[in-house]
Every structure is written in structure tokens, then in C-alpha cells.
Amino acid sequence: GYRDYDGQVRAKAIYGSNAATPGHSNHGWALAVDVGIFSFYGVEYAWMDQNAARFGWRNPDWARPGGRGPTESWHWEFWGVAT
């Protein structure tokens, strides 16, 4: 999930434009995590989709099928918890 700065540099070297510029990644700010969910159609994703928002997390629209980015069922971002 979390990528320290060195991990961000490695990700940028491997993934090029599909990775954030090191120092600008939500992963580095601990505002995004990648979890072990590799399908939008399993019970794990369904549970996260139904429950993660209670804890301030969501799979952003761009990462969902039909979104503007690559589909990433594993990518979740912290948006905060409504009070």
C-alpha cells in the first residue's frame, strides 16, 4: 500500500507516465493505498465498496470500470469521514 519516496522513484522508473511524479503521489502522503483486491466482481471488492466510505476511503471514479484512467480495483483513496 504505502510507497516511501524511494518506492515512488522505482514506480516512476517502471511505470513511466502511469505513475505519479515522486513527491506528488497520494501513496507517499498516505492518502492512497493499494490493497490485494484484483477484481471488481468478488466479495472483497463488494465489501470494500459497501463499507470503506464509513472509514473515509473510496475507490475513485477514475479507477472504476468506465472511468477516465486505468481500472484499478485495488486502489483506494482517503477522502475523510463526514461528521
C-alpha positions in Angstrom: 0.0 0.0 0.0 2.2 2.8 1.2 5.1 3.9 -1.0 8.0 5.8 0.5 10.0 8.2 -1.7 12.4 5.6 -2.9 9.4 3.4 -3.8 7.9 6.2 -5.7 11.1 6.7 -7.7 11.1 2.9 -8.5 7.4 3.0 -9.6 8.1 6.0 -11.8 11.0 4.2 -13.5 8.9 1.1 -14.1 5.5 2.6 -15.0 6.5 6.0 -16.5 3.6 8.2 -17.2 1.3 5.8 -15.4 2.9 6.7 -12.0 2.9 10.0 -10.2 6.0 12.1 -10.1 7.9 11.2 -6.9 6.9 13.5 -4.1 3.5 14.2 -5.6 2.0 10.7 -5.0 -1.1 10.3 -2.8 0.6 7.0 -1.8 3.5 8.9 -0.4 1.2 11.1 1.6 -0.6 8.0 2.9 -3.8 9.2 1.2 -3.9 6.2 -1.1 -3.3 2.5 -0.6 -3.2 -0.5 -2.9 -4.9 -3.5 -1.4 -5.0 -7.1 -2.6 -8.3 -6.8 -4.5 -7.8 -7.7 -8.1 -11.3 -7.9 -9.4 -14.4 -5.7 -9.3 -16.6 -8.7 -9.1 -15.5 -10.6 -5.9 -16.8 -10.5 -2.4 -13.7 -8.5 -1.3 -14.4 -5.6 -3.6 -18.1 -5.7 -2.8 -17.4 -5.4 0.9 -15.0 -2.5 0.4 -17.4 -0.7 -1.9 -20.2 -1.0 0.6 -18.1 -0.3 3.8 -14.9 1.7 3.1 -16.7 5.1 3.0 -17.6 4.7 6.7 -13.9 4.9 7.3 -13.2 7.7 4.8 -11.9 5.5 1.9 -13.2 5.1 -1.7 -12.2 3.6 -5.0 -12.1 6.8 -7.1 -14.3 7.2 -10.1 -11.3 7.2 -12.5 -10.2 3.8 -11.2 -13.6 2.1 -11.7 -14.7 0.4 -15.0 -15.6 3.2 -17.5 -13.6 5.8 -15.6 -11.0 8.0 -17.3 -8.0 6.1 -16.0 -6.8 2.5 -15.9 -9.2 0.3 -14.0 -7.7 -0.4 -10.5 -9.9 -2.3 -8.1 -7.0 -2.4 -5.7 -6.5 1.5 -5.5 -8.3 3.2 -2.6 -8.0 6.9 -1.6 -8.8 8.6 1.7 -11.4 11.3 1.3 -12.2 11.8 5.0 -15.2 10.9 7.1 -18.3 13.1 7.2 -19.1 14.4 10.6 
